[in-house]
Amino acid sequence: MSHSADVRTGVRISYEDDWFGPPWQQGVPIVLVHGQAESSIAWNQWVPHLSGSFRVIRTDLPGFGKSPVPDTYTWTTAELAGDIVRLLDILRIDRFHLVGAKYGGSTSLQLAADFPDRVLSLCVFGSPARGHGSGLRANLGSVPDRIRAVGVRGWAAESQASRLGPGAPPEQIQWWTDELMGKADQRSSLGLSIAVTTLNLEERMGDIKAPTLVVTTEDSPLQSSAAARTYQERIPNSKLVVLPGDCFHIAAVRPHECAELVLNFIRTLP
């Protein structure tokens, strides 16, 4: 069941809130943050793995899913992180585990750096810390022009093979293209793609206190594993996992394996 809350003037966030553990108990919150042109639905296959042990909060970022498009939103990681925390304040959630994929992972890095005492653990999947520069294989600066030229669905169709990998089944590619990303609001997707071009969080990595897991793939079309290691090594208590594969949205391509990575990582925490 979807819920929503006004986090500040002009910004309303929809979210899913699932807990399937014993009803007389309360699960520790775990917050899942989706990427560009997605919504909380992108995490559906993760929920059965997590919701028996954790209270799973899945946001629709402003302008995506069921969250309306704010008039003057910029979609920077700082703005998104601040609004996620405002939502959690409304829900009276003080401390939480945090998981993000793609730009949702970049936003999660920002959040963990800006609010270090609130994040119990951080896991990011296929997420850049920079929108340009050394180690970035994809030309993210071209995305705004492609969205303007062919629309969100057209851009999603063009880029789906690198996102999900050439081995993704046709049904998955069709669903991600037509039923999820292709239905995303164009102004929101364009605004977020512009925000990505200015992304540079590497100098903030030392501010993250939470134990952190960074996951990427060997042949990610988005960024080299060396680029992921560059920012991961700046996070004091962190580890890098490089999975075999040639997609960059590993959280969507292998959701069960990635969810188990998160569970196993959290189990190792003191």
C-alpha positions in Angstrom: 0.0 0.0 0.0 1.4 3.4 -1.0 1.6 6.3 1.4 2.7 9.9 0.9 3.8 12.9 3.0 4.5 16.5 2.4 8.2 16.9 3.4 8.4 20.6 2.7 6.5 23.2 0.8 5.9 22.0 -2.8 7.5 18.6 -2.3 5.4 15.5 -1.6 7.0 12.1 -1.5 5.2 8.8 -2.0 6.6 5.7 -0.5 6.0 2.0 0.3 6.4 0.8 3.9 6.6 -3.0 4.3 7.3 -5.2 7.4 6.5 -8.9 7.2 8.1 -10.0 10.4 6.2 -10.8 13.6 3.5 -8.2 14.0 4.4 -7.8 17.7 7.9 -6.7 16.8 9.2 -3.7 14.8 11.9 -4.2 12.2 14.9 -2.0 11.9 14.3 0.4 9.0 16.1 -0.1 5.7 15.7 2.6 3.0 15.9 1.8 -0.7 16.6 4.6 -3.2 16.0 4.0 -6.9 17.8 5.5 -9.9 17.0 7.6 -12.9 13.5 7.2 -14.5 12.5 4.5 -12.0 10.3 4.3 -9.0 9.9 2.1 -5.9 8.7 -0.7 -8.1 12.3 -1.2 -9.2 12.9 -2.8 -5.8 10.0 -5.3 -5.9 12.1 -8.4 -6.1 14.2 -7.3 -3.1 11.2 -7.0 -0.7 10.7 -10.7 0.0 14.4 -11.0 1.0 14.4 -8.0 3.3 10.9 -7.5 4.8 11.0 -10.5 7.2 14.0 -8.9 9.0 13.7 -5.2 8.2 11.0 -2.5 7.9 11.5 -1.7 4.2 11.0 1.9 3.1 10.9 2.4 -0.7 10.7 6.0 -1.8 9.4 7.4 -5.1 11.9 10.2 -5.6 10.3 13.6 -6.4 8.9 13.6 -9.9 9.0 9.9 -10.3 6.5 7.1 -9.6 3.6 8.5 -7.6 5.5 11.5 -6.3 4.4 14.7 -8.1 6.9 16.9 -10.0 7.9 19.9 -7.8 7.9 23.2 -9.7 11.5 24.3 -9.1 13.2 21.0 -8.2 16.9 20.5 -9.3 17.4 16.7 -8.5 20.9 17.2 -7.2 22.0 14.5 -4.8 22.1 17.1 -2.0 18.5 18.1 -2.6 17.3 14.5 -2.9 19.2 13.4 0.2 17.7 16.2 2.3 14.2 15.4 1.2 14.6 11.7 2.0 15.8 12.6 5.5 12.8 14.9 5.9 10.5 12.1 5.0 12.2 9.8 7.6 11.9 12.6 10.2 8.1 12.6 9.5 8.1 8.8 9.9 10.1 9.2 13.2 12.9 7.1 11.8 16.1 8.2 13.4 18.7 5.6 12.3 18.4 3.2 9.3 20.3 1.1 6.9 20.5 2.6 3.4 20.7 1.0 -0.1 20.8 2.8 -3.4 21.2 1.8 -7.1 22.6 3.9 -9.9 21.9 7.6 -9.2 20.0 6.4 -6.1 23.3 5.1 -4.9 25.0 8.4 -5.6 22.2 10.1 -3.6 22.8 7.6 -0.8 26.5 8.4 -0.8 25.5 12.1 -0.4 23.0 11.3 2.4 25.5 9.2 4.3 28.1 12.0 4.1 25.6 14.8 5.0 23.9 12.8 7.9 26.7 10.4 9.0 25.2 9.7 12.5 21.9 8.5 11.0 23.1 5.8 8.7 23.7 2.3 10.2 25.1 0.9 7.0 25.3 1.9 3.4 25.2 -0.4 0.3 25.4 1.1 -3.3 25.1 -0.8 -6.5 26.4 0.4 -9.9 26.6 4.0 -8.6 29.1 6.7 -9.7 30.5 9.3 -7.3 31.3 11.5 -10.3 29.3 12.4 -13.4 32.3 12.9 -15.5 36.1 12.3 -15.6 38.6 9.5 -15.3 37.2 6.0 -15.1 33.7 6.9 -16.3 33.0 4.9 -19.5 29.5 6.2 -20.3 29.1 9.7 -21.7 26.5 10.9 -19.2 26.7 14.4 -20.6 25.0 13.3 -23.7 21.9 12.0 -21.9 20.0 15.4 -21.6 20.2 15.9 -25.4 19.0 12.3 -26.1 16.0 12.8 -23.8 15.2 16.0 -25.5 15.6 14.4 -28.9 13.8 11.0 -28.5 12.0 11.3 -25.2 12.5 9.2 -22.0 11.3 5.9 -23.6 13.5 6.4 -26.7 16.5 7.1 -24.6 15.7 4.1 -22.3 15.4 1.8 -25.3 18.7 3.0 -26.7 20.6 2.5 -23.5 18.8 -0.6 -22.1 21.4 -3.1 -23.4 24.2 -1.5 -21.4 21.9 -1.0 -18.3 20.7 -4.6 -18.1 23.4 -6.3 -20.2 23.1 -8.0 -23.5 22.1 -11.2 -21.8 18.9 -9.8 -20.3 15.7 -11.6 -21.6 13.5 -9.7 -24.0 10.7 -9.6 -21.5 12.8 -7.8 -19.0 14.1 -5.3 -21.5 10.5 -4.6 -22.7 9.2 -4.1 -19.2 12.0 -1.8 -18.1 11.7 0.2 -21.3 7.9 0.4 -21.7 6.4 -0.2 -18.3 8.9 1.5 -16.0 11.4 3.9 -17.5 9.3 4.8 -20.5 6.5 6.0 -18.3 8.7 8.4 -16.3 8.0 12.1 -16.4 10.2 13.8 -19.0 10.9 17.0 -17.1 12.0 15.0 -14.0 14.2 12.7 -16.1 15.7 15.6 -18.0 16.3 17.5 -14.7 18.0 14.5 -13.1 20.1 13.9 -16.1 21.4 17.5 -16.0 22.1 17.1 -12.3 24.2 14.0 -13.0 26.6 16.1 -15.2 27.7 18.1 -12.2 28.0 15.2 -9.8 31.3 15.1 -7.9 31.2 13.5 -4.5 34.7 12.0 -4.2 35.9 14.7 -1.7 32.9 13.8 0.6 33.6 10.2 0.9 35.7 10.7 4.0 32.7 12.1 5.8 30.8 8.8 5.6 30.9 7.0 9.0 28.7 4.0 8.2 30.1 0.7 7.2 29.8 0.7 3.4 29.6 -1.9 0.7 30.2 -0.8 -2.9 29.2 -3.2 -5.6 30.0 -3.0 -9.3 30.6 -5.4 -12.2 33.8 -6.3 -14.0 32.8 -4.9 -17.4 30.3 -2.2 -16.3 29.6 0.1 -19.3 29.1 3.0 -16.8 32.4 3.1 -14.9 35.5 0.9 -14.5 36.0 -1.1 -11.4 39.1 1.0 -10.8 36.9 4.1 -10.7 34.6 2.5 -8.2 37.6 1.5 -6.1 38.9 5.1 -6.2 36.0 6.5 -4.3 35.4 3.3 -2.2 38.9 3.5 -0.8 38.2 7.1 0.5 35.3 5.7 2.7 37.0 4.8 6.0 35.1 1.5 6.8 34.2 0.1 3.4 34.7 -2.8 1.0 34.4 -3.2 -2.8 32.7 -6.3 -4.4 33.3 -6.7 -8.1 30.8 -9.2 -9.6 31.2 -10.8 -13.0 29.1 -9.2 -15.7 28.7 -6.5 -18.3 25.7 -4.5 -17.0 25.7 -1.6 -14.7 22.3 -2.0 -13.1 23.3 -5.1 -11.2 20.6 -4.5 -8.6 17.9 -5.1 -11.2 19.7 -7.8 -13.2 20.5 -10.0 -10.2 18.2 -8.7 -7.4 18.2 -11.9 -5.3 22.0 -12.1 -5.2 22.4 -8.4 -4.5 19.8 -8.5 -1.7 21.6 -11.4 -0.1 24.9 -9.4 -0.4 23.2 -6.7 1.7 21.8 -9.1 4.2 25.2 -10.8 4.6 27.0 -7.5 4.9 24.6 -6.3 7.6 25.0 -9.6 9.5 28.8 -9.0 9.8 28.3 -5.6 11.5 29.1 -5.4 15.2 
